[in-house]
Amino acid sequence: MAASLPAHLETALSAFAERQPQHGGREGALAFIVESWLSENGFLPTGQEGLRPEELDATNDD
């Protein structure tokens, strides 16, 4: 995957990749960040069933 990012994002990505080496460098860090964001924002199925956090309230509290 080749991605060209603005300098401020490259700096942030490099810092993240250095502090989170388990993702395997820049490419792995970028994939992790994108996958996390897509999953957290409902664009990528998580495989879990149930309600999203914003749908929870006292009426569906079991």
C-alpha positions in Angstrom: 0.0 0.0 0.0 1.5 3.3 -1.0 0.1 6.4 0.5 1.4 10.0 0.3 0.3 12.0 3.3 0.8 15.7 4.4 3.9 16.3 6.5 2.1 16.7 9.8 0.3 13.3 9.2 3.6 11.6 8.2 5.2 12.9 11.4 2.3 11.6 13.6 2.3 8.3 11.7 6.1 7.9 12.2 5.7 8.6 15.9 2.9 6.1 16.2 4.8 3.4 14.3 7.9 3.9 16.6 5.8 3.7 19.8 3.7 0.8 18.6 6.3 -1.6 16.9 3.9 -4.6 17.1 2.2 -3.2 14.0 5.3 -3.8 11.9 6.3 -0.3 10.8 4.7 2.4 8.8 2.5 0.2 6.6 1.2 -1.9 9.5 0.6 1.2 11.6 -1.3 2.9 8.8 -3.4 -0.3 8.2 -4.1 -0.6 12.0 -5.2 3.1 12.2 -7.5 2.8 9.2 -9.0 -0.5 10.3 -9.6 0.8 13.8 -11.3 4.0 12.5 -13.4 2.1 10.0 -14.5 -0.4 12.6 -15.3 2.2 15.3 -17.3 4.3 12.8 -19.5 1.5 11.5 -17.9 1.0 8.1 -16.2 -2.3 8.9 -18.2 -5.2 10.4 -16.8 -6.3 13.8 -18.4 -9.7 13.8 -20.1 -8.9 17.1 -23.8 -8.8 17.5 -25.7 -6.4 19.6 -26.3 -2.7 19.9 -23.8 0.1 19.2 -22.9 2.1 22.3 -24.9 5.1 21.1 -28.0 2.9 21.0 -27.7 1.7 24.6 -30.1 3.2 27.2 -32.1 2.0 30.2 -34.9 0.5 28.1 -32.5 -2.1 26.6 -30.4 -2.8 29.6 -30.4 -6.5 30.3 
